[in-house]
Amino acid sequence: MQVVSLRIHPVKSTAITQVSNAYVGFAGLRGDREWMIVDESRAMVSARELPSLFGIRAEPVGSPEGGDSPAVRLSAGGSSYIVRAGGRAVEATMFTRPPMRVEAAAESASEWLEQVTGRAGLDVVWCANPAERTLNPEFSRPDDRAAFQDGYPVTIASLASLRQLNEWIEEAGGDAVTIDRFRPNVVIDGEIPFAEDDWTSVQIGGVRFRAAKPVDRCVMTLVEPTTLAKGKEPIRTLSRHRKWDGKTWFCHHLIPDTEGAISIGDQVIATSD
C-alpha cells in the first residue's frame, strides 16, 4: 500500500486543498481544520447545514514560525478576504461537546461570509491550543489532541474500499462517487477492500499512528462537493453493506503516535491484532 493523495482543509468544511507532502503533528496534518466557521453563539457551522461552504477555498498565509499571527485567505466567487488570528480568547462548541477555548479573528469576517453564503452572523475562529480538546476516551489516550476535526486528528481512506463501494452502487443502478465525498486527509491504494477495518496501527513513511476506529458517515457525504447536487448515495449503499450499531461506515480515524513529514508515494504498513 502507498499514499496516492494528501489533503488538508484549512477551514473546516471548506474546499479540499491537495498537497504533495504534509507535516503530521499530534493534532493532525499541519494546516488541517485549524480554523472553523461559527454562528452568533460560536457554535460550529459546517457544510452539513450550509453546503455553500464547500465553495470557499482557504489558504494559510501566515504561521507562528514566521513570527506572524496565523492567517488564512478565504476566496470565493472572485473575491477574497484574509482572516488573521489575534482576537480575544472565547469559547466555541462543536456538536454537543463541552465548549473549548479558541481565539477569535482579529477582525470579523462576518460581512464577507454573508456575501458569499447568504447567511448572516457567521465568523471564523482559530484553534490556538489543540490540547484544549478532549477526545473520546474509549478510543484515545488522555494526552491525545485534535484541532477542529470531527472526531480524531487524521482520517485515512482506501481506494480499494472505494472501488468496492462503487461496484455496489453501480450494481444497484446508481452513479459512482469520488473519494472527495469523504474528505479524508490521507488516501492510499492497495488490493484488499476494507482491510482498514482490522488495523490496530499504521506507519506512513516514518510516522506511526494508532488506528482509533472506523468513521461513521453523515449526510454531508450526500452532497457532491463541486456541483452541490444532493442524492441518496453513498449512504443508501453503505446502509446495505456497511451498517452496524445503527450507523454507516467508511474510512478510518488515526491518532499520531509520532510526528514527522509524510509524502505522496510513501509506503503504508499496517498491523492488525
C-alpha positions as CSV (number, residue, x, y, z in Angstrom):
1,M,0.0,0.0,0.0
2,Q,1.1,3.5,-0.7
3,V,-0.1,7.1,-0.3
4,V,-1.6,8.5,-3.5
5,S,-3.1,11.7,-2.2
6,L,-2.8,14.1,0.7
7,R,-5.4,16.7,1.6
8,I,-5.9,19.5,4.1
9,H,-8.9,21.6,4.8
10,P,-7.5,24.8,6.4
11,V,-11.0,26.0,7.4
12,K,-13.4,23.2,8.5
13,S,-16.0,22.3,5.8
14,T,-14.4,24.5,3.1
15,A,-12.8,23.3,-0.2
16,I,-10.2,20.5,-0.2
17,T,-6.6,21.5,-0.7
18,Q,-4.4,18.8,-2.2
19,V,-0.7,18.8,-1.2
20,S,2.2,16.7,-2.2
21,N,3.6,16.4,1.4
22,A,2.5,17.4,4.8
23,Y,3.8,17.6,8.4
24,V,2.0,15.4,10.8
25,G,1.7,16.8,14.4
26,F,0.0,15.2,17.3
27,A,-3.2,17.3,16.5
28,G,-3.2,16.2,12.8
29,L,-1.8,17.4,9.5
30,R,-0.4,20.9,9.8
31,G,-2.9,23.3,8.3
32,D,-5.8,20.9,8.5
33,R,-9.0,22.2,10.1
34,E,-7.2,24.7,12.4
35,W,-10.0,27.3,11.7
36,M,-13.7,26.9,12.0
37,I,-16.8,28.9,11.0
38,V,-19.2,29.6,13.8
39,D,-22.5,31.3,14.3
40,E,-23.5,34.1,16.7
41,S,-23.4,31.8,19.7
42,R,-20.0,30.5,18.5
43,A,-21.4,27.1,17.7
44,M,-19.8,25.3,14.7
45,V,-21.4,25.8,11.3
46,S,-20.5,23.1,8.8
47,A,-21.4,22.1,5.3
48,R,-23.9,19.7,6.7
49,E,-26.3,22.6,7.2
50,L,-24.6,25.1,4.8
51,P,-23.3,23.3,1.7
52,S,-22.1,26.6,0.1
53,L,-19.1,26.4,2.4
54,F,-17.7,23.8,0.0
55,G,-17.3,26.6,-2.5
56,I,-14.9,28.6,-0.2
57,R,-11.2,28.0,-0.8
58,A,-9.0,28.6,2.2
59,E,-5.2,29.1,2.0
60,P,-2.9,29.6,5.1
61,V,-0.9,32.8,4.6
62,G,0.9,33.1,8.0
63,S,2.5,31.0,10.7
64,P,3.8,31.3,14.2
65,E,7.2,30.1,13.0
66,G,7.5,33.1,10.7
67,G,6.7,35.5,13.6
68,D,3.3,36.5,12.2
69,S,-0.1,35.7,13.6
70,P,-1.6,32.7,11.8
71,A,-3.8,33.8,9.0
72,V,-5.9,32.3,6.2
73,R,-7.1,33.7,2.9
74,L,-10.7,32.9,2.1
75,S,-11.7,33.0,-1.6
76,A,-15.0,32.5,-3.4
77,G,-16.8,34.0,-6.4
78,G,-13.9,36.2,-7.4
79,S,-13.4,37.9,-4.1
80,S,-11.2,37.1,-1.1
81,Y,-10.7,38.1,2.5
82,I,-7.8,37.5,4.8
83,V,-8.7,36.4,8.4
84,R,-5.9,36.8,10.9
85,A,-5.8,35.4,14.5
86,G,-5.1,37.7,17.3
87,G,-8.5,38.4,18.7
88,R,-9.6,37.7,22.2
89,A,-9.9,34.2,23.7
90,V,-13.5,32.9,23.5
91,E,-15.4,29.6,23.8
92,A,-16.8,27.7,20.9
93,T,-18.7,24.5,20.6
94,M,-18.6,21.5,18.2
95,F,-21.7,19.3,18.1
96,T,-22.9,18.7,21.7
97,R,-19.4,18.6,23.2
98,P,-18.3,20.8,26.0
99,P,-17.1,24.3,24.9
100,M,-13.4,24.7,24.1
101,R,-11.3,27.9,24.3
102,V,-10.3,29.3,20.9
103,E,-9.2,32.6,19.5
104,A,-11.4,35.0,17.7
105,A,-10.3,36.6,14.5
106,A,-8.6,39.9,14.9
107,E,-11.2,41.4,12.5
108,S,-14.6,39.9,11.8
109,A,-15.2,38.1,8.5
110,S,-18.9,38.2,9.1
111,E,-19.8,40.6,6.2
112,W,-17.7,38.7,3.7
113,L,-19.1,35.4,4.7
114,E,-22.6,36.7,4.4
115,Q,-21.9,38.0,0.9
116,V,-20.6,34.5,-0.1
117,T,-23.1,32.2,1.7
118,G,-26.1,34.4,2.2
119,R,-26.2,33.7,5.9
120,A,-25.7,36.5,8.4
121,G,-23.9,36.2,11.7
122,L,-21.0,33.9,10.7
123,D,-17.4,34.4,11.7
124,V,-14.2,32.4,12.0
125,V,-12.2,31.2,15.0
126,W,-8.8,29.6,15.3
127,C,-7.7,26.6,17.4
128,A,-4.9,28.3,19.3
129,N,-4.3,25.2,21.6
130,P,-5.4,21.8,20.4
131,A,-4.7,20.5,23.9
132,E,-7.9,22.2,25.0
133,R,-9.8,19.5,23.0
134,T,-10.5,16.1,24.7
135,L,-11.2,13.1,22.5
136,N,-13.5,10.1,23.1
137,P,-11.7,8.2,25.9
138,E,-13.0,4.9,24.5
139,F,-10.7,5.2,21.5
140,S,-8.0,7.6,22.7
141,R,-5.5,8.4,25.4
142,P,-5.6,11.3,27.8
143,D,-2.9,13.3,26.1
144,D,-4.3,12.8,22.5
145,R,-5.5,16.0,20.9
146,A,-7.1,17.4,17.7
147,A,-8.0,20.8,16.2
148,F,-11.4,21.1,14.7
149,Q,-11.5,17.6,13.0
150,D,-14.9,15.9,13.7
151,G,-13.5,13.2,15.9
152,Y,-9.8,12.4,15.7
153,P,-6.7,14.1,14.2
154,V,-6.3,12.2,10.9
155,T,-8.6,10.3,8.5
156,I,-7.4,7.7,6.1
157,A,-9.3,6.4,3.1
158,S,-8.6,3.4,0.8
159,L,-9.2,3.5,-3.0
160,A,-9.6,-0.3,-2.8
161,S,-12.5,0.2,-0.5
162,L,-13.9,3.0,-2.7
163,R,-13.8,0.7,-5.8
164,Q,-15.8,-1.9,-3.9
165,L,-18.3,0.7,-2.7
166,N,-18.7,2.0,-6.3
167,E,-19.2,-1.6,-7.6
168,W,-22.1,-2.0,-5.1
169,I,-23.5,1.5,-6.1
170,E,-23.4,0.7,-9.8
171,E,-24.9,-2.7,-9.3
172,A,-27.9,-1.0,-7.8
173,G,-28.2,1.4,-10.7
174,G,-26.5,4.4,-9.1
175,D,-23.6,6.6,-10.1
176,A,-20.1,6.1,-8.6
177,V,-18.9,8.7,-6.1
178,T,-15.4,10.1,-5.6
179,I,-13.2,9.9,-2.6
180,D,-13.8,13.7,-2.1
181,R,-17.2,12.9,-0.6
182,F,-15.5,11.5,2.5
183,R,-12.9,14.4,3.0
184,P,-10.0,12.2,4.1
185,N,-6.5,13.5,4.9
186,V,-4.6,10.5,3.5
187,V,-5.7,8.5,0.5
188,I,-4.0,5.2,-0.1
189,D,-4.2,2.5,-2.7
190,G,-3.9,-1.3,-2.1
191,E,-5.5,-4.5,-3.1
192,I,-7.9,-5.5,-0.3
193,P,-11.1,-3.6,0.3
194,F,-11.9,-2.6,3.9
195,A,-8.6,-4.1,5.2
196,E,-8.5,-1.0,7.4
197,D,-11.4,-2.3,9.5
198,D,-9.0,-4.6,11.3
199,W,-6.0,-2.3,11.7
200,T,-4.6,-1.5,15.1
201,S,-1.5,0.5,14.0
202,V,-0.3,2.1,10.8
203,Q,3.1,3.5,9.7
204,I,3.2,6.0,6.8
205,G,6.7,6.9,5.8
206,G,8.4,7.4,9.2
207,V,5.3,8.4,11.1
208,R,3.4,5.9,13.4
209,F,-0.3,6.1,14.1
210,R,-2.8,4.2,16.1
211,A,-5.9,3.1,14.3
212,A,-8.7,4.5,16.5
213,K,-11.9,3.5,14.9
214,P,-13.9,3.4,11.6
215,V,-15.6,6.7,10.6
216,D,-19.4,6.8,10.8
217,R,-20.7,8.8,7.9
218,C,-23.2,11.6,7.9
219,V,-25.5,13.4,5.4
220,M,-22.6,15.6,4.3
221,T,-21.5,12.7,2.1
222,L,-24.7,13.0,0.1
223,V,-23.6,16.4,-1.4
224,E,-21.3,16.4,-4.4
225,P,-18.8,19.0,-3.3
226,T,-18.2,20.6,-6.7
227,T,-21.8,20.9,-8.0
228,L,-23.5,20.8,-4.6
229,A,-26.0,18.3,-6.1
230,K,-27.6,16.1,-3.5
231,G,-28.6,12.5,-3.9
232,K,-29.0,9.3,-1.9
233,E,-25.5,7.9,-2.4
234,P,-23.3,6.8,-0.8
235,I,-25.4,6.4,2.4
236,R,-28.0,4.2,0.7
237,T,-25.4,1.7,-0.4
238,L,-23.4,1.9,2.8
239,S,-26.7,1.1,4.6
240,R,-26.9,-2.1,2.7
241,H,-23.4,-3.3,3.1
242,R,-21.6,-1.3,5.8
243,K,-24.1,-0.7,8.6
244,W,-23.8,-1.7,12.2
245,D,-24.5,0.0,15.6
246,G,-27.2,2.0,13.7
247,K,-24.6,3.8,11.6
248,T,-22.9,3.6,8.2
249,W,-19.1,3.3,8.0
250,F,-16.3,4.3,5.6
251,C,-12.7,5.5,6.1
252,H,-10.8,5.1,9.4
253,H,-9.6,7.5,12.1
254,L,-5.9,7.6,13.0
255,I,-4.1,9.1,16.0
256,P,-0.4,10.1,15.6
257,D,2.0,8.5,18.0
258,T,4.9,10.3,16.5
259,E,5.4,13.5,14.4
260,G,7.0,14.0,11.1
261,A,6.6,14.6,7.4
262,I,4.7,12.3,5.0
263,S,4.5,12.5,1.2
264,I,2.7,11.1,-1.8
265,G,4.4,7.8,-2.7
266,D,5.2,6.9,1.0
267,Q,4.8,3.2,1.8
268,V,1.9,2.3,4.2
269,I,2.5,-0.6,6.6
270,A,-0.5,-1.7,8.7
271,T,-0.7,-4.2,11.5
272,S,-3.7,-6.0,12.9
273,D,-4.4,-7.9,16.1
